Amino acid sequence: MHEAGSNDPRPSRRGFLDLFIAGGFLSWLGMVVYPIIAYLTPPRDTEAKATSAKVPKPVSEFPPNSSLIFAFGGDPALVVRSPAGTFTAFYATCTHLDCTVQYRADQGVIWCACHNGKYDLAGKNVSGPPPRPLAPLQVHVRGDEIYVSREVS
């Protein structure tokens, strides 16, 4: 039998149980704390942000009072040709809850179907819950091709 206070180099049962319980507690603490830290830490942005893109529809196929949603890098973008024939472009993400917006030619507004938010053709929020205007993109027309770009800061 192992007596307390003897010079036996083997750990006692109590010492082993203390180490086992402490290790279990530290493991449990790690399982609780790690997800909280991972949730609070923003993810690394591994995708390079696009600075420009070609619109996949030529000017000749883009009648006045029409629009097109297309991919701008990893984000949706919206290019609108007004009834007057001028082009404007925006990130097509609503500033309320990140829904994709669309152009409503019948109303002459950019519309978010999620909560009936509306923007004018300059991207300014005019009704509904969106708190901010749409993020603008610059439009460049070269011959029959349309390019959009964002300002690089």
N, C-alpha and C positions, 0 to 999 in steps of 0.2 A: 504494500500500500504506500502511496506517495504522501509524505507528511509535509505540512507547511513549515517552512524554515529549513528544510534539508538542502544540501548542496547538489541536488540532482539537476542536471542541465536541461532536462525536458520541461516544457511549460506545463503548468497545472491545467486541469480541466476548466477551472474558472477563468484562467488567463486566456485559454483558447476560445471559450465562449465570449469573453469580452471583445477579443479581436474580431470574431465572426460577426457579432452584433454591430460593432463599430463599422466594419466593412460594409455590411448590409445597409446601415443608415447612410453612409457616404454614397453608396450606389443609388439609393432612393433619392437622396438630395440632388445628385447629378441628373437623374431622370426628370426631376421636377424643374430644376433651374435652367437646364439647357434649352428646352423648348421656349421658355419665356424669353431668354436672351436671343434665341434665333428669331423669334417673332418680332422683337423690338429692334433688331438690327436690320437696316435696309439691305436688300439684295444688291450684289455687285451688278453693274450694268455692263454685261459682256458684249452686247450688240452695239456696233458702231452706229451712231445716229446719222441718218442720211441728211445730206445738205442740199441735194437737188435730185429731181427725178423727171423723166419724160412722161407726159400724160399719154396713156395708150389709145388715144383717139385724136385724129388730126383735126385741124380747124375746119376743113371742108366738110367733115361729118358731124360738126358741132353746131347745130342750128341755134339761133337766139332763143332765150328762155328755156335752156336745158342745162343739165348738169351731169357729172360723172363722179362716182366714188371709186377711188383707186388706192393702191398700197403706196405709201410714202415711207420707205424704210420698213419698220415694223408697225407703223401706225396707219389708220385710215385717213385719207385726205379727200376733200371735196373741191372740185373746180366747177364754177358756175359761170355760164354765159348769160348775162342779163338780157332783157328784151331789147336794150339799146345795142347789144353786141359786144360789150366790154367783158373781160374775164376777171374773176376774183377767185382766190383759193384760200382754203382754211384747213387746219387739222379738223377732221370730221368727228371729233370727240366732244360731246356735250360737257359743259363746265359744271353741270349739276351732279350727275352720277356716272359719267363716262360712257353713256350710250352713244351709238353712232347716229349722227344727224343726217338729214337728207334735204334736198331742195324741193319745195312744193311750188311748182310752176303756176298752179291755179291760184295760189295765194301770194305769190311773189316773195316768199320768206324761206329761210332755212329752218327746218322743223325737227324737233326731237320727239319721237313717238313715245318715249317712256313716260313723260309727265307733261306733254303738250307745251314744251318750251319752244319759244320762237326767237329767231335772230333776223335782223335785216340783212340786206346784201352786202353791207359793210362788216358783218360779223357781230354787230352790237346786239346784246340781249334786249329784247323789247317786251316780252311777256313770258309768264310762267316762272318756274323756280330757278332757272340758271342764274348764278350769282355774278358771272363775269362774261365778257365777250369771248367769241371763239378766237383761238390763236391763229393769226394770219400767216399766209405764205405768199411769197412774191411770185407773180406770173410773168413769164417771158415768152413772147410769141416770135418764132423764127421761121419765116416762110409758112409752111403748113403744119409745123410742129409746135406743140405747147410744152413748155418746161415750167416746173414750179421749184422754188428754192426757199430755204429759210435763212434768216440772218445768222451768221456764225458769230458767236460771242467769244 
